[in-house]
Amino acid sequence: MSNASTFSVISTGQIHDDFGLADVQQSFAKLFKITPEKASAYVGVQKILKKDLEHTKAQALKSRLESIGMVIALKEHKPAAVSDPKALSIEEMAPAKEDTTMTCPKCNLRQEKAEQCSGCGVYVNKLLAPDQSAANIASVSTPALKNPNSEADIKLGSNQNTNETKANATTITQSISVNKDKSLNIVGVAAAAGAAVVGALLWKYITVWFGYEFAIIAIGIGAAVGIAAVMFESEGIATGVICAVFTLLSIFGGKYMATSSLQESWAHDITSAIAGEEEIYQKYYQQDLKAAEAFGDGIEDKEKLIAFLNDHGYLEIYAVDEISDAEIADFNEFVVPHLKRISETNPSFEEWLKGSFEENIKDLPTATLMFADFGIMGIVFLFLGIGTAFKMGMGGD
């Protein structure tokens, strides 16, 4: 063994006046190839950076760190004086002490022997192999035998340690078995999918029957999907995610089917509401007939189009004096097909009324109407349903 002194390299936590803390942290991170965030744990704080270095290496490291702005101190550790073992007689040598320490198999903390680790709290005998566990229990739990000649006491202590070791091994085996059972199961996933389909259909029929959407049904769908998966032994994170996705699709599917079913009734309700006020709409009917006849096959010139809009009463819709290209594009997309249909079919007033209102409602995209009906409470219950499905699929109560 070398008798030379060793040195610890210590950061004093101070920075030289010509340097800034952030710059020093960046230089330290670059020097040791770490992130600036990790470097902040060493720069600007008092900390031992290196231990047990020879004087030459310690001095070199000190110089390197001070060159980037850190204030570094060296602490010398002199070797302990060792007496010549040849000069000691057998009587003078102290008896060897029994090792009363242990190392935790989980966190590697060196400590006094005990059943439970003082660092991480784990029970040591549950992590050791059966033969190691028995030895550990004997050294920690078995009291000193007052009568070394009593074979009965010795056998009793040995049997107790063996039984406890077997019990611990059985507990660990059962724990592993339970964890294996909590896994993705294709049958459970299929059951969850079936529950999602049933939930979507219930959402549709309840909404159509009452003419009103009950957002709280989302929680019931989520619970049903999760329970269906767990009943067929499918649990865990993957199952929870799948149940959440199934619930989302079920809710959207139910809303889409309900909206599609109600769309036709909404169109019929609008037409019914107009009944009895035909005289008011006769004016618009005649206006559309004249506009369709004047429009003919189309108007390409912008100035002529503006004149057409002005002549046929579209002032209520378009500010003709300030009409933009976007407004013309809207006219071509929404009004022109209507005028061409009138020009081609020459509808009666009843046919025009139905085509102008009822058919327009039916032609609207169902998804557009569905999302337009999404309110704050609907979004809240949507997330509650998805969260319930995830928790149940994870195996939660």
N, C-alpha and C positions, 0 to 999 in steps of 0.2 A: 504493500500500500504506500502511495506517495505521501510524503510529509509536507508538501507544498500547500500554501494557503489557496483557498478558492474564493471567488468573488460573486456577489449578486449585483446585477445592473438594475437600478431603481429609478423610475420616473418620479421626480419631485412634485409633478403637477404644475410646475411653472413653465412659462414660455419666455424666451429671450425677447428683449425689448424691440428688436428689429423685425420680429415676425408676428403674424396674426394667427389666431387659433385655427381658423378654417384652413389657412394655407398649410400649417403644420400637419393638420389631420390629413389633408390631401397627399402631402409628401410621405407621411407615415404609411398611408394606404398603398401608395405606389411602391414604396420600398419593400413592404412585406406582402404585396399582392393580395390585399383584402379590400373590402368596400369601405368607403368613408364612414358609414354608419358603425361598422365594427371598430374602425380606428378611433372613434370618439370614446371608446371604452378604455383606451390606453393613453391618449393625449389629453392633457389638462387635468388629469387625476393622478393621485399618488398611488403607484402600483409597482410591484416587482415584475420586471420584464423578463429577466433571465437569471437562473441560479447556477451555482457550481461551475463557473467558468474560470479557466486559467487567467492569470493577470493580463497576459498579452491579448487574449481574445476579448476579455471584458473591456480593456482600454480601447480596443479597436471599435467595438460596438458603441461605447460611450461617445467616441469622437464622431462616429457616423450619425448618431442620433442628435448630437448637439449641432451638427452641421445643418440640420433641417429645422433647428429652432428650439429643441427640447432642452430643459435643464436636467442633467442626469447626475446621479450620485452612485459611487461604488461602495459596497459594504464588504469588508474582508471577513472571511471565516477561517480561523486558524484550526489546524487539525488538533484533535484532543490528544492529550498526553497519554501514552500507553505504557504501562509498566512492563518490564521484561518478564515474560511468563516463566523463564527459567529460574528467576530469583524467588518465585513463590513456592512455598511448600504445599503439600496436599492439605494440611490442616488450615493453612491461611486462605485457600481458595474458597470463595463463597459457593454454596450449593446452587446448582442450576435451578432457576425459578420456572415453575410450570407456566406455559403460555396460556393466559386467560383471555386472549383476544381472538377475534374472528373477523373475516371479511364477508360482507353481505354479497351473496351471489347475484343480486339484481343491480345494486347501485355501486358496488365495490368499495363501500365505506368501511374502513378499519375501525373497530370498536370492541368494547368488552362483550364477552359472550352473553347472549340473551336469546330468548325464543323469538323476539320481534326486533327487527332492525330499527335503530333509533333515527336513521336518516329518512328512509322511504316508508317505514311502517309495515313492510311485508313480513310474514311469518317465515322464518328461515327454513324450518323443517319441511315446508310445502314445496320449496323450490329445489331442494337438494335431492340427489338420487337416493333410493331407499337405504343403501348401506351408509351413505354420508349422513342422511337424515337421522338414522339410528345413532350414529356416533355423536352427532350434534346434540340430540336430545339427551343422551347419556351424560355429556359433558356439562349441559346447562341445567337440566331438570332433576337428575337423580341426586339426592342428598348423599353426603359422605357417610359411608357405612362405619358405624362405631365398632362393630365386631367383625373383623375381616375373616374370622373363621366360620361365620354363619353362612353356609352355602344356600340355605333357604332364602335369605334376604337377597343374595346376589341373583339367584334365579328369578325371584319375583320381579326385581328391577328390570332384568333383561326381557322378561315376558311382556311387561308393561310397555317398554320402549318398542318392542316388535309389533305389538297390537296397535299402538298409536301410529307407527310408520305405515302399517297396512291401511289403517283408516284414512290417513292423509292421501295415500296413493289412490284409494278408491274414490275419494272426493275429487281429486284432479282428473281421474278418468271420466267421472260423471260430468264434470264441467266441460271437458273436451267434447263429450258426446252431445251435450246440449247445444254447444256452439256449432257443431256440424249440422244439427237438425235445422238451425236457423239459417237456411240458405234458399236460393231461388229454386222454385219448383214449377215446371211447365204446366202442371195440372192446376196449381194455384193461380198462375197467370191467366190461364184460360177461364177459370172461374171468375176472376176479376173482370176480364173482358166481357163475359156474359152479363155480369151485374151492371157494367157500364151501359150495355145495349138496353137492358131493361130500364135503367134509370133515364136514358134519353127518351124512350117511348112514354114513360110515366110523365116526364116533363111536358112532352107534347100534348098528351091527352088531358092532363090537368089544366094546362093553360087554355086549350081550345074549349074545354067544357065550361070553365068559369069565365072565360074571356079576359082573364087577368093572370099575370105571371107572378108566382110565389117564389121569390129568390131563395128563401130558406130551404127549398128542396135541394139546393146544391150541397148543403151539409149532409143531408140524408144519402145522397148519391155517393159522396166521398166515403161515408162510414160503411155503406153497403159494399163498395168496391174493395175497401181494405179488409173488411171482415171475410169476404168471399176468398180472398187470397190466403189469409191466415188459417181459415178453416181447412184448407187443403195443403197445409204445412209449407207455405211459402212466406218467409219473413226475411227481414234485413233491409239494408239501404237500397239495394237494387230493386227489391220488391216495392219498397216505399215510393221510389221514383216512378216505376211503371204504373202503380196505382194512381199517383198524382196525374200522370199524363192521360190515363184512361178516364179519369174524372173530368179533366178539362175537355176532352173530346166528347164525352157524354153530355156535358152541359151545353157546349156549343151545338152539338148535334140536335139536342132537344129543342133549343131555342130556334134553330134553323127550320126544323120541321114544323114547329108551332107557328112561326112567322109565315112560312109558305102556306099553311092551311088557312091562316087568318087573312092573308093578302086578298083572296078572292072576295071574302065577306066585306072587307074594308071597301073594295071597289064598288060592290053592290050597295053598301050603305051610303056612299057618296052619291051614286045615281039616284037612290031613293030620296035623299035629302033635297035634290034639285027638283023633284016632282012637285008640281004646283006653282013653280016659278018659271015656266017655259017662256013667258013673254020677255023676261029679262034676258034670257039666253038667246032668244030669236035674233036680237041685235047682233050678237057676236057670231051667230051662225051665218047671217047675211054678209057680215064683214069678211068672214073666212072664205065664203064662196067668191066674192069679188076679188079678194087678194089672190086666191088660187088661180083664178082666170087671168089676172093681170101678170102674175109671176111666170106663168107658162112653163117653159123648159129651164128657166133660170136667168139670173141677171149677173153678169160678170163684172161690169163696170161699177166701181165704188160709188161714184156720184149718182148714178142711176139707182143704185140700191138704196142710198140715203133718201132719194126722192120717193122711191117706192115705200119705204118705211113711213115717211111723212104723210104720204097720200092715203095710206090704208090704216091709219089709226094706231100705229105702234109707238106713238109718243109716250104712252104710259109705261112702256117697257124700256125703250131706248131713248137716251138724250141725243137726238139726231145731230144737233150742232156740235157735239163733242164725241161723236161715235168713234170707238177705237177698233183696231184690228181684232182684239180679243172679243169684243161685242159682236162683230160681224161673224167671227168663228162660231160663237154661241148661236147666233141666228141660223147659220147654215146647219148646225148640228141638231138643233131642237125644233125650229119652226119650219124649215124647208121640207123635211120629210112629211110633216103634217099637211102642208099646202099641196105637195105632190100627190098625197093619198086622196085629198079632196078632189083634186083636178082629175084624177084617174077614175074615181068611183062615183063622183057626184052624189054624195049620200043625202038621204032625207034628214030632216031635223032630228028624228029619233036616233038614226044611225050615227049622225054627227055627235049627238050628245053622249052616246055610249062610247064612241071611239075617242072623244076628246078627254073624257074623265075616267071612265071605268077601265078602258084598255090601257091608258097611261099608267094607272096604278098597278095593273097586272104586269106591265112591261118593266117596272122598276126592278133592279136586282134584289133578290131576297136578302142577300148578305148585307146590302146597304141598309135596308129597313131594320134588319136584326141589330146591327151595331148602332144604328141611330136610337134604338130603344134601350141601349145600355146606360143605366144611370149609376150614381155613386153607390147606392145600396147593392145594386147588382154586382158591381166590381168587388165590393167588400165580401159578399156571400160567395162569390166565385173563389176568392183566395181562401176563405174559411173552408169551403168544400175541398179544395186541393190540399190544404194543410191537414185536414182530417184524414183524407185518404193516405197521405204520406205517413202520418203518425201510426195509423192502424196497420199499414203495410210493414212498418218497421217492427211491429210486434207490441206497440204501446197499447195501454188500456183506454 
